[in-house]
Amino acid sequence: MIENPTIYDYGPIPDTEGLAGVPARILTQHKERYEIVSSRGFAFARLKPGAYYAGEERFPTVGDYVMVKAVENGDSQILSTLPPRSLFVRRDPFLQREQAIAANFDAVFILQSMNQNFNLRRLERYLALAWQSGASPVIVLTKADLAEEPAAFLAQAERVAPGVAAYAVSARTGDGMDALAPYLQPGKTLVFLGSSGVGKSSLVNALAGEKIMETASIRETDGRGRHTTTRRQLIRLSSGVLIIDTPGMRELGMVETSEGLETTFADVEALLKKCRFSDCRHEREPGCAIRAAIASGELDAARWESYKKLQAQAQDWEDMLRRKREWSKGVAKSNKLLKKARKTDGT
């Protein structure tokens, strides 16, 4: 552990020339209060209401770089959020809005354990959102010591994620951990994503070489675990590696992910271009490359259904945003007409 760490120990600082305040990085969030690290060390901060609640600034998330103003004998004030080099966003399942999960990371570690948690369709969803974030995904299959044939799990993951690095590891025995070394560079930030019980906390502890995260056992009936991580947090290991750990997410709603889906389903996208008709519905039309690929075994029918489902969810999100924009424009227009009418009437 280093003594008195500052923002310079938490990754490369982006250009802040001409901006008010001093740079800081978000470490975690406690409702409306943020824990930050700046040149002054650790502190707490709150958002500047005028800038954020008026919609002028993007609400920061863990990993974001922000500009802050120190306040004597109180929490610092967050003035602005700097543009992120990568941003992982999901659809909030309750508020039906975009929810930023993590920012400014170099790789997305998608964790699945080799038990009942292993799910190819969920993996495809994570991959699409990971590619959309602007960083490269890495598949990490955990609990290799409990799997009879780890190679079989790896082969399945690699089939739905061609070109994506995939590793089978055991945090308990250390098997496969050495393969992660290229990603574990000082100053690099990794974000860990996965459901409850996949072993995110155990993996963090194994990488740290000490117990810095609480762990919990999983239920044997369904392979699910309890949430040992209760909030997103940016952790600095003694090696200088930075990890954004996240609570287990069973709901991972789709947002606008056109690029992410194209990359995740590059094989499906290539087949779509081979259909005889550009408006092919892939049902009974002659010359349908999709139906031919499914019939020949080139394309798994379940993967095709997954592609359609994720495309539909992403389109549904876009439609909702469009309706929201139209509603906002309508309200603005009505307010403008009302203001004009009042001015004309002299009221």
Buried (B, 14 or more C-beta within 10 A) or exposed (E): EEEEEBBEBBBEBEEBEEEEBBBBBBBBBEEEEBBBBBEBEBBEBBBBEEBBEEEEBBBBBBBBBBBBEBEEEEBBBBBBBBEBBBBBBBBBEEEEEBBBBBBBBBBBBBBBBBBBBBEBEBBBBBBBBBBBBBBBBBBBBBBBBEBEEBEEBBEBBBEBBEEBBBBBBBBBEEBBBEBBEEBBEEBBBBBBBBBBBBBBBBBBBBBBEEEBBEBEEBEEEEBBBEEBBEEBBBBBBEEBBBBBBBBBBEEBBBBBBEEBBBBBBEBBEEBBEEBEEEEBEBEEBEEBBBBBBBEEEEBBEEBBEBBEBBBEBBEEBBEEBEEEEEEEEEEEEEEEEEEEEEEEEEE
